[in-house]
Amino acid sequence: MNTIYKERKIVSRLFAVLLSALLMVPLLSSCGGGSQKANVPPPVDDTVSRTVSDRTNQTEVKKGLGTGQKVALLAGAAALYYMYNQHKNAPQEGAQGKYYLSKNGRVYYRDAEHRAHWVTPPAEGIRVPESEAQKYREFQGYNRNATGRDLTGITSSAAPAL
């Protein structure tokens, strides 16, 4: 009878130690130091809402074209790359400021709080003088062409990782 009592005592102690260790796991895992990337908020997807300034900028481009000037319509990847090239060296931040090219082939800008906002080209496309649009001929969306290359694989040394 003494041996049964001792065996139960050992088993209950082992069970208590195991339960105590399991209860400490969440506590210990939540005390991690974290990384510096945790301070950067996640990207914001602005594809649903276009700002008024985006539409205004679009009409300014259209106004600058003369009636006799040949134009090309850039949409999709071609328009996105055009927009990136127009803003990549801008001195300020925000929607009208500096644009970056991410590793996944998307274009984004950072707001005042350093949150990334994805940029989407206007659905109606961007009218660009044909002479300027020639360098975007190989990309999807050049004159509404569905075939062509996307922006993956294009690298920018000035773009911070996203």
C-alpha positions in Angstrom: 0.0 0.0 0.0 2.9 2.3 0.7 4.3 1.7 -2.8 1.0 2.7 -4.4 0.9 5.9 -2.4 4.5 6.8 -3.3 3.8 6.1 -7.0 0.7 8.4 -7.0 2.7 11.0 -5.2 5.4 11.0 -7.8 2.9 11.0 -10.7 1.0 13.9 -9.2 4.2 15.9 -8.6 5.3 15.3 -12.2 1.8 16.3 -13.4 2.0 19.5 -11.4 5.5 20.4 -12.8 4.3 19.7 -16.3 1.2 21.9 -15.9 3.3 24.7 -14.3 5.7 24.6 -17.3 2.8 24.7 -19.8 1.3 27.7 -18.0 4.6 29.6 -18.3 5.0 29.1 -22.0 2.6 32.0 -23.0 4.1 34.3 -20.5 7.7 33.6 -21.7 6.8 33.8 -25.4 5.1 37.2 -25.0 8.2 38.7 -23.5 10.2 38.5 -26.7 12.3 41.5 -27.7 10.6 41.9 -31.0 12.2 43.3 -34.1 12.6 46.9 -35.4 10.2 46.1 -38.2 7.4 45.9 -35.6 7.5 49.8 -35.3 6.6 50.2 -39.0 2.8 49.9 -39.5 1.5 47.6 -42.3 0.9 48.9 -45.8 -2.4 50.7 -46.5 -4.2 49.6 -49.7 -5.7 52.7 -51.2 -7.0 50.9 -54.3 -10.7 51.4 -53.2 -10.5 55.2 -52.6 -8.8 57.5 -55.1 -8.0 61.0 -53.8 -9.2 64.2 -55.4 -5.5 65.2 -55.9 -5.0 62.0 -58.0 -7.9 63.0 -60.3 -6.7 66.6 -60.5 -3.2 65.5 -61.4 -4.7 63.3 -64.1 -6.6 66.2 -65.7 -3.4 68.4 -65.6 -1.6 65.8 -67.7 -4.5 65.8 -70.2 -4.5 69.6 -70.4 -0.8 69.7 -71.3 -1.4 67.8 -74.5 -2.0 69.7 -77.7 -4.6 68.7 -80.2 -2.1 67.8 -82.9 0.2 65.8 -80.6 0.1 62.0 -80.8 -0.6 60.3 -77.5 -0.4 56.8 -76.1 -2.7 55.5 -73.3 -0.9 53.9 -70.4 -2.8 51.6 -68.1 -1.9 48.8 -65.7 1.8 48.1 -65.2 2.8 50.7 -67.8 0.9 53.4 -66.1 2.2 52.3 -62.7 5.8 52.4 -63.9 5.2 55.8 -65.5 3.8 57.2 -62.2 6.7 55.7 -60.3 9.2 57.4 -62.7 7.4 60.7 -62.3 7.7 60.6 -58.5 10.8 58.6 -57.7 13.0 61.6 -57.1 10.5 63.9 -55.4 11.9 65.6 -52.3 8.8 65.3 -50.0 6.7 62.4 -48.8 3.0 61.6 -49.4 0.8 61.0 -52.4 2.4 63.8 -54.4 5.9 63.0 -53.0 8.4 60.3 -53.5 7.3 56.8 -54.8 9.1 53.5 -54.2 9.1 50.2 -56.0 8.6 47.2 -53.8 10.2 43.8 -54.3 6.8 42.3 -55.3 6.5 44.7 -58.2 4.1 47.2 -56.7 4.6 50.9 -56.3 4.0 52.7 -53.0 4.6 56.0 -51.1 5.0 56.8 -47.5 2.8 59.2 -45.5 3.8 61.5 -42.7 3.6 58.5 -40.2 5.8 56.4 -42.5 2.9 54.0 -43.4 3.2 52.6 -46.9 0.3 53.3 -49.3 0.0 51.2 -52.4 -0.4 53.2 -55.6 -2.9 52.1 -58.3 -3.1 53.7 -61.7 -6.4 55.3 -62.8 -8.8 52.9 -64.4 -9.2 55.1 -67.4 -5.4 55.1 -68.0 -3.0 58.0 -68.4 -2.6 59.8 -71.7 1.1 60.5 -72.3 2.8 62.0 -75.4 3.8 59.1 -77.6 7.4 60.1 -77.7 7.6 59.8 -73.9 5.4 56.6 -73.7 7.8 54.6 -76.0 9.9 53.5 -73.1 6.8 51.8 -71.5 6.0 49.9 -74.7 7.1 46.5 -73.3 4.9 46.7 -70.2 1.3 45.5 -69.7 -1.2 48.2 -70.4 0.7 50.1 -73.1 -2.2 51.3 -75.3 -4.5 49.0 -73.4 -2.4 45.9 -74.5 -3.1 43.0 -72.1 0.3 41.3 -72.8 3.7 42.5 -71.8 5.8 42.6 -68.7 4.8 43.5 -65.2 7.0 45.3 -62.6 8.4 42.3 -60.8 12.1 42.0 -61.2 12.6 45.8 -61.7 14.9 46.9 -58.9 15.5 50.3 -57.5 18.5 50.9 -55.4 16.9 53.8 -53.6 13.7 51.9 -52.6 13.6 50.8 -49.0 12.5 47.2 -48.4 8.8 46.6 -48.0 
